[in-house]
């Protein structure tokens, strides 16, 4: 175990075993000022992970950032707050399966299969269109998204 792994495991243990008020103050300060500590943005820990295809092509790899445990805990807190807000205000449809607890690609396919087989059994015509949104997030105008989020009533 290297020093980085030890540091992360210590933080994980501290945050899960007790309420660390200094950490909570750090998170609160980060949210209040809209600034993430430089230590959390360490770009040196980006590792390419092979997806599929030829291993000599860069597009067949995805970058994975080895983020600190403190940053992961903070991200989890923010994610849970956003999801809670969206679900409480019914802004996520039940048909949305991605990035939701208890929902997956498999559950999405099972719902589709159930609808298609039910329609076919009833003698209805069925047309299915599949679209690949694999690179959709890369096309999101992040500045505009940030502005919209700034005016949303999300509370952390």
Secondary structure, 3 states (H helix, E strand, C coil): CCHHHHHHHHHHHHHHHCCCHHHHHHHHHHHHHCCCCHHHHCHHHEEEEECCCCCCCHHHEEEEECCCHHHHHHHHHHHHHHHHHHHHCCCCCCCCCCCCCCCCHHHHHHHHHHHHHHHHHCCCCCCCCCCCCCCHHHHCCHHHHHHHHHCCCCCC
